[in-house]
Amino acid sequence: MSDKKLTQKNWSSWHHQLHKEILTKKIFLPKGSNILISVSGGQDSMALLSLINDLKKLHNWSISVWHGDHQWHEKSSLYALKLKSYCENKNISFSF
């Protein structure tokens, strides 16, 4: 089984929906795009980051993450450190 088919086999329904949108609307996120994602570290932005990261090889994307720690809650610094670690583990460019 090819890497592409193995990867797609492990996708959630969200992966398939986003991939379908990208294929049908080629201007949405063109192949070879450099994508900067602003990530809070919350569930929604982490889900988006995971989806984009999983699809990047198929579309030759380069992704980078920016995190702004506004210190609106007690755990904001912890979120920033966890996000930085996640990005390092996934070889994603990270800045804050």
Secondary structure, DSSP 8 states (H G I E B T S, - for coil): --HHHHHHHT--HHHHHHHHHHHH-TTTS-TT-EEEEE--SSHHHHHHHHHHHHHHHHHT-EEEEE------STTHHHHHHHHHHHHHHTT-EEE-
